[in-house]
Amino acid sequence: MTRPLRIGVLSLASIARRRMLPAMAACPDIQIAALASRDTHAADQAAAQYGCHAAPNYTALLAMPDIDAVYIPLPAALHATWTRAALNAGKHVLAEKPTTTSATETRDLLSLAAARDLVLAENVMFLHHAQHATVQRLLNDGAIGELRSFTAQFSIPKLPDDDIRHRPELGGGALADVAVYPLRAALHLLGEDLDVVGAALTYGAGRHVETAGAALLHSATGITAHLTFGLDHAYRSWYEVCGSTGRIIVDHAFTPPADHAPRLRIERGMDTEELHLPPDDQVTNTLTAFAAAIRTPGQRPGPGQWREPEAAVLRQAELLDAIRHRAAVHHTTPHHTTPHHTTPHHTTPHHTTPHHTPAHHTAPHHTAPYDTPGHDTPGHDTPGHDAPVPDAAHRPTSDRARADQQPHTDHTVRSL
């Protein structure tokens, strides 16, 4: 029997505590061997919970001879430094997305991993959910004819002011945190033959990083991809693939919980078909795939040779750089109002007194810290990313409107 992969965890960021550590503990292919955090008390507590060793620091963990691989959920700007250190220490790496903050660094690290015969994987977990394989099969079978366009959005509610994704020196911003999802979905379904035609990035009032954006890409055959993303939006996790004879719509595309039963909608003219799929656990699937890649060294690329998913990781990094380079940038200015008087209406006397409108009416948003502030603070997967699946009464208005506009459609439901 093959022994479990012994993994060390560098930092106790939100996604590590909330999703990855519990999944690792439950996965038969993984053994949590050690963890480290700048908050040593938190590390001791987590080590006791998972029955593993608490390393005094990241360097000490990488020096442990019984560690096969490391998981790195640090802020994006620290990925390159610690991924390089881990590879040089002979460890396989599962790094949070994006692998680095530039295509040059990503290419260098993929080359280093190949030269040392090590796996460097990026933790884009939705790729391992079975619903996307079903979409790919439908496309291959011609379910919507010839492919014409792809549209996707991933956006999350407003973050606290002190969230590290508002800090440029830590690799913050919407491009690194949320644009990765729709962009990687486009690469996954359309292929790597995509180039940036145009883009727009918006810096929220008082922010030093982009908090929203959009990008238009196209392929050599004329297929387009329209991507939108944001850090201060209503929650949306969705994509649509449009063909010459129909479209496929996927809600809860990127961060569905393990018990979510997906429903794919296929629209052809006035007919709508729903495919009901069984739940799938993309977190466990990701860990299983990572362990399998390590155990099959003959399938890993050599130096300078890229294969899926390494090629997609590199192309994603190149396109993120291109979006930033091509983007029209808008800086939002704070909205201020001045006292004003309302003139009485002639028919009904009405008097108002001067008043002031504060710049923001919303009460401050607070979240419970997952680590000591400034020490391994969560760089990924905020509560908005795992928003609960809405029931029928709370689905987005656009979904209800689409149904209302087609009252006489034939609706078919199938379970797979």
BELQUI-V113125 format. One record per residue. RES is the residue in three letters. SS is DSSP state (hx for helix, st for strand, lp for the rest). OMEGA is omega in whole degrees, 0 to 359 (none if undefined). NEAR is the number of other C-alpha atoms within 10 Angstrom. Layout:
# BELQUI-V113125
{{RES	SS	OMEGA	NEAR} {RES	SS	OMEGA	NEAR}}
This chain:
# BELQUI-V113125
{{MET	lp	179	3} {THR	lp	180	6} {ARG	lp	178	9} {PRO	lp	175	14} {LEU	st	181	22} {ARG	st	188	17} {ILE	st	173	24} {GLY	st	185	29} {VAL	st	180	27} {LEU	st	176	26} {SER	lp	179	27} {LEU	lp	177	28} {ALA	lp	184	26} {SER	hx	184	22} {ILE	hx	177	20} {ALA	hx	182	24} {ARG	hx	190	16} {ARG	hx	188	15} {ARG	hx	191	13} {MET	hx	180	20} {LEU	hx	176	19} {PRO	hx	180	15} {ALA	hx	178	19} {MET	hx	181	20} {ALA	hx	182	14} {ALA	hx	185	12} {CYS	lp	181	17} {PRO	lp	180	14} {ASP	lp	187	19} {ILE	st	169	20} {GLN	st	176	21} {ILE	st	184	23} {ALA	st	182	23} {ALA	st	172	25} {LEU	st	181	27} {ALA	st	178	27} {SER	lp	174	24} {ARG	lp	173	18} {ASP	lp	186	18} {THR	hx	177	14} {HIS	hx	178	12} {ALA	hx	179	18} {ALA	hx	179	23} {ASP	hx	180	18} {GLN	hx	180	12} {ALA	hx	179	21} {ALA	hx	178	19} {ALA	hx	181	12} {GLN	hx	185	9} {TYR	hx	175	17} {GLY	lp	181	14} {CYS	lp	182	16} {HIS	st	174	18} {ALA	st	179	24} {ALA	lp	182	23} {PRO	lp	179	16} {ASN	lp	184	17} {TYR	hx	182	19} {THR	hx	179	15} {ALA	hx	179	11} {LEU	hx	181	23} {LEU	hx	180	27} {ALA	lp	182	14} {MET	lp	185	14} {PRO	lp	183	10} {ASP	lp	177	13} {ILE	lp	178	20} {ASP	lp	188	19} {ALA	st	177	27} {VAL	st	173	27} {TYR	st	187	25} {ILE	st	177	27} {PRO	lp	179	27} {LEU	lp	174	27} {PRO	lp	189	26} {ALA	hx	182	27} {ALA	hx	180	19} {LEU	hx	183	17} {HIS	hx	186	24} {ALA	hx	182	20} {THR	hx	186	12} {TRP	hx	173	20} {THR	hx	178	24} {ARG	hx	180	19} {ALA	hx	180	15} {ALA	hx	179	23} {LEU	hx	178	25} {ASN	hx	176	15} {ALA	lp	178	15} {GLY	lp	181	19} {LYS	lp	168	27} {HIS	st	187	27} {VAL	st	165	27} {LEU	st	185	25} {ALA	st	174	24} {GLU	st	179	23} {LYS	lp	350	26} {PRO	lp	182	27} {THR	lp	173	31} {THR	lp	180	25} {THR	lp	176	22} {SER	lp	179	18} {ALA	hx	180	20} {THR	hx	179	13} {GLU	hx	179	18} {THR	hx	179	23} {ARG	hx	181	21} {ASP	hx	182	15} {LEU	hx	176	20} {LEU	hx	177	27} {SER	hx	179	20} {LEU	hx	179	19} {ALA	hx	180	27} {ALA	hx	181	20} {ALA	hx	181	14} {ARG	lp	180	16} {ASP	lp	180	20} {LEU	lp	177	23} {VAL	lp	169	25} {LEU	st	183	28} {ALA	st	178	23} {GLU	st	187	21} {ASN	st	173	21} {VAL	lp	195	23} {MET	hx	185	19} {PHE	hx	179	21} {LEU	hx	183	20} {HIS	hx	177	19} {HIS	lp	187	22} {ALA	hx	183	18} {GLN	hx	181	24} {HIS	hx	173	19} {ALA	hx	177	14} {THR	hx	177	15} {VAL	hx	180	18} {GLN	hx	178	15} {ARG	hx	178	12} {LEU	hx	178	15} {LEU	hx	180	20} {ASN	hx	180	13} {ASP	lp	179	10} {GLY	lp	184	15} {ALA	lp	179	20} {ILE	lp	178	21} {GLY	lp	180	17} {GLU	lp	183	15} {LEU	st	181	22} {ARG	st	185	18} {SER	st	179	21} {PHE	st	178	24} {THR	st	183	20} {ALA	st	176	25} {GLN	st	168	23} {PHE	st	181	29} {SER	st	183	27} {ILE	lp	180	23} {PRO	lp	184	17} {LYS	lp	180	15} {LEU	lp	174	21} {PRO	lp	183	13} {ASP	lp	183	14} {ASP	lp	179	11} {ASP	lp	185	16} {ILE	hx	178	23} {ARG	hx	172	28} {HIS	hx	185	23} {ARG	lp	182	16} {PRO	hx	182	15} {GLU	hx	177	14} {LEU	hx	178	17} {GLY	lp	182	23} {GLY	lp	179	23} {GLY	lp	184	24} {ALA	hx	180	26} {LEU	hx	183	27} {ALA	hx	189	23} {ASP	hx	186	24} {VAL	hx	179	26} {ALA	hx	180	27} {VAL	hx	186	22} {TYR	hx	180	28} {PRO	hx	179	27} {LEU	hx	181	26} {ARG	hx	176	22} {ALA	hx	178	23} {ALA	hx	178	25} {LEU	hx	182	17} {HIS	hx	185	17} {LEU	hx	184	15} {LEU	hx	184	20} {GLY	lp	187	12} {GLU	lp	180	18} {ASP	lp	179	13} {LEU	st	176	22} {ASP	st	181	18} {VAL	st	176	20} {VAL	st	181	16} {GLY	st	181	18} {ALA	st	175	21} {ALA	st	177	18} {LEU	st	180	25} {THR	st	174	20} {TYR	st	179	19} {GLY	lp	182	19} {ALA	lp	178	12} {GLY	lp	182	12} {ARG	lp	179	17} {HIS	lp	175	16} {VAL	lp	176	21} {GLU	st	179	25} {THR	st	178	27} {ALA	st	178	23} {GLY	st	177	26} {ALA	st	179	21} {ALA	st	174	25} {LEU	st	179	18} {LEU	st	174	23} {HIS	st	178	19} {SER	st	180	17} {ALA	lp	180	9} {THR	lp	175	10} {GLY	lp	175	12} {ILE	lp	182	18} {THR	st	175	23} {ALA	st	179	27} {HIS	st	186	20} {LEU	st	174	24} {THR	st	186	22} {PHE	st	181	28} {GLY	st	181	27} {LEU	lp	183	26} {ASP	lp	190	15} {HIS	lp	166	16} {ALA	lp	183	13} {TYR	lp	177	19} {ARG	st	181	22} {SER	st	199	22} {TRP	st	166	18} {TYR	st	180	23} {GLU	st	175	19} {VAL	st	183	23} {CYS	st	178	23} {GLY	st	182	20} {SER	lp	182	14} {THR	lp	181	15} {GLY	lp	180	21} {ARG	st	175	23} {ILE	st	183	23} {ILE	st	181	19} {VAL	st	173	20} {ASP	st	182	16} {HIS	lp	189	21} {ALA	lp	195	25} {PHE	lp	182	25} {THR	lp	179	22} {PRO	lp	174	24} {PRO	lp	187	17} {ALA	lp	182	13} {ASP	lp	180	10} {HIS	lp	176	16} {ALA	lp	185	16} {PRO	lp	173	20} {ARG	st	177	20} {LEU	st	181	22} {ARG	st	178	20} {ILE	st	181	24} {GLU	st	176	21} {ARG	st	183	18} {GLY	lp	180	12} {MET	lp	182	12} {ASP	st	177	14} {THR	st	178	19} {GLU	st	176	18} {GLU	st	173	18} {LEU	st	178	17} {HIS	st	183	16} {LEU	lp	177	17} {PRO	lp	177	14} {PRO	lp	178	16} {ASP	lp	184	19} {ASP	lp	184	18} {GLN	hx	179	22} {VAL	hx	178	25} {THR	hx	179	24} {ASN	hx	179	19} {THR	hx	180	23} {LEU	hx	178	23} {THR	hx	179	18} {ALA	hx	179	15} {PHE	hx	179	23} {ALA	hx	181	21} {ALA	hx	179	13} {ALA	hx	180	18} {ILE	hx	184	20} {ARG	hx	180	13} {THR	lp	185	9} {PRO	hx	180	12} {GLY	hx	181	10} {GLN	hx	181	10} {ARG	lp	182	19} {PRO	lp	174	20} {GLY	lp	180	15} {PRO	lp	179	14} {GLY	lp	180	12} {GLN	lp	183	12} {TRP	lp	173	17} {ARG	lp	175	12} {GLU	lp	9	12} {PRO	lp	183	14} {GLU	hx	180	20} {ALA	hx	180	15} {ALA	hx	178	17} {VAL	hx	181	25} {LEU	hx	180	23} {ARG	hx	176	21} {GLN	hx	180	23} {ALA	hx	179	26} {GLU	hx	181	17} {LEU	hx	175	22} {LEU	hx	176	22} {ASP	hx	182	17} {ALA	hx	178	18} {ILE	hx	180	25} {ARG	hx	183	18} {HIS	hx	185	12} {ARG	hx	192	15} {ALA	st	163	18} {ALA	st	188	14} {VAL	st	177	14} {HIS	st	177	14} {HIS	st	180	15} {THR	lp	178	12} {THR	lp	179	11} {PRO	lp	181	11} {HIS	lp	178	10} {HIS	lp	176	10} {THR	lp	179	11} {THR	lp	179	9} {PRO	lp	179	9} {HIS	lp	179	11} {HIS	lp	176	10} {THR	lp	180	10} {THR	lp	180	10} {PRO	lp	176	11} {HIS	lp	186	9} {HIS	lp	185	7} {THR	lp	179	6} {THR	lp	182	7} {PRO	lp	181	8} {HIS	lp	183	10} {HIS	lp	176	10} {THR	lp	177	10} {THR	lp	180	8} {PRO	lp	177	9} {HIS	lp	180	11} {HIS	lp	176	10} {THR	lp	178	11} {PRO	lp	182	11} {ALA	lp	180	10} {HIS	lp	179	10} {HIS	lp	186	7} {THR	lp	177	7} {ALA	lp	180	6} {PRO	lp	180	9} {HIS	lp	181	9} {HIS	lp	174	10} {THR	lp	178	10} {ALA	lp	181	5} {PRO	lp	176	11} {TYR	lp	178	18} {ASP	lp	179	20} {THR	lp	181	16} {PRO	lp	181	13} {GLY	lp	180	12} {HIS	lp	180	15} {ASP	lp	179	22} {THR	lp	188	22} {PRO	lp	178	26} {GLY	lp	186	22} {HIS	lp	166	22} {ASP	lp	175	18} {THR	lp	179	17} {PRO	hx	179	15} {GLY	hx	180	18} {HIS	hx	181	19} {ASP	hx	181	16} {ALA	lp	181	17} {PRO	lp	178	13} {VAL	lp	182	14} {PRO	lp	175	10} {ASP	lp	187	7} {ALA	hx	184	9} {ALA	hx	184	8} {HIS	hx	176	9} {ARG	lp	180	11} {PRO	lp	181	13} {THR	hx	183	10} {SER	hx	178	9} {ASP	hx	180	10} {ARG	hx	181	13} {ALA	hx	180	10} {ARG	hx	179	10} {ALA	hx	181	13} {ASP	hx	182	10} {GLN	hx	181	9} {GLN	lp	186	13} {PRO	lp	185	9} {HIS	lp	182	10} {THR	lp	171	15} {ASP	st	186	12} {HIS	st	181	13} {THR	st	178	12} {VAL	st	175	12} {ARG	st	175	11} {SER	st	179	9} {LEU	lp	none	7}}
